[in-house]
């Protein structure tokens, strides 16, 4: 019996043959398995794919030195922070990743097309944020490495989308996360969240253009925003992506500050990206210990200060501040 493989299968197979890393190869093998028709003609091919997947997973779980086991598929962080995109099947996480970054995930109209994490770099003005597409949260089995992936991320973006009820989708996500002792960090502590590991979280109401009634969209957003920040967006229609980029950066609770030497202009292309609440003295420490040791005062140009205002070491830096350190 012929296999009758669809064109998408051969496209992913080509990517698999060109892949260099084990994690990439595994992702494409699992995509090939998901795309492949299920009938007697594909039984041998299906068994071969599963064998290769098993071999790569065993390699990923192999020991790295005495007594150490590296968890599989934990993606190294890049940029100023890592935001994991999480949500139920068919909410368009991969489409959002492709629209916001230069990554090229498999985008399909069938569920569970994403089986392994895929990272992409999202540029927001003069910084880059790493977005991480993850396997869908559903009733099916989740790999044991998945909770660790979420714990390592700096923040989460919860992707909800019609035609399913977004409120029910959110409840399902929270239920699955709670089984891993995880929860989105809400505006106020919610009952039952005590003891759970929380992360800064943003709701993305994706594919919002599919709701024919604007009042229905506003209703859902109003309810969702009672506990979490929520934004509408559509990768297909290229709507809401600019404010979404800003919101994903703000989710990391970071500020950008710029330094200048006395009498010279600031370099606005290379900011220092620091946690909100960082003082000017802590910035000096980040730059160099010798600068911190010799630090006397600083002058700051910003929205919260006069132009070139002299500040002491405990001044808390704000987004966009220009700092001139004096030794």
C-alpha angles and dihedrals in degrees: 000000000000119000095226093201117193122241091252089064093059091046091056091042089057090052089049092054091049095047117108106187125068092234092055092047091050093050092053093045090054091047089052090051091050093049097044116103113247110235139107093276091065099042095102093044090047091052091049092051092049091049092053091045090052092050093051092047090052089052090050091053093046120124120268103201130329115328095353127114118188113216111239122254100005102154117223112240120248133177123020095316147342124248118189117215107217132173148115123298119290097017092122102251092148092048090053091049091052092047095049099038141025092255118124108213123174106269112197139162092232125083126257095025088142110070102157132034119272123192129209133177117239116201116217110182104296100350137063127226121198114232119197122204109208137191112277121269106237141129092282126097117290121208114251092242092061098085091050089053090056093045092053094051117096093222143352134234110205109211116209125173143170147278085056119067106267092211091056090045090054092049090051092050092049091049093053093044091049089056086063092045089253132126139170112258106247131201090258129020107272123217111266094022093102112119094017123121105243132196132195104267139193127191116224111198094206129194087022089157088074091071106090094197115066089199090060090055091049091049093053093045092050092052094044092049092060089083107010139029110259134187132184118231142162122201091188094054094033090235127151095002097123096056088041092059090053092047093050090053092046089050088069091061093229132140131207119225131177130213130214135184117236110281094009134099123257121253105238095181096069113043127181104243109208138165115274109263095039114146126223090250091053088052089054089052091051091052097049138325091232090057090050091049093052095037115131106164143322139228117222133198111196150114093277097047142051115261107286093356114180112240135181129235095273095059109126111229120233133207110286097012117154111215129200111191119209121201 
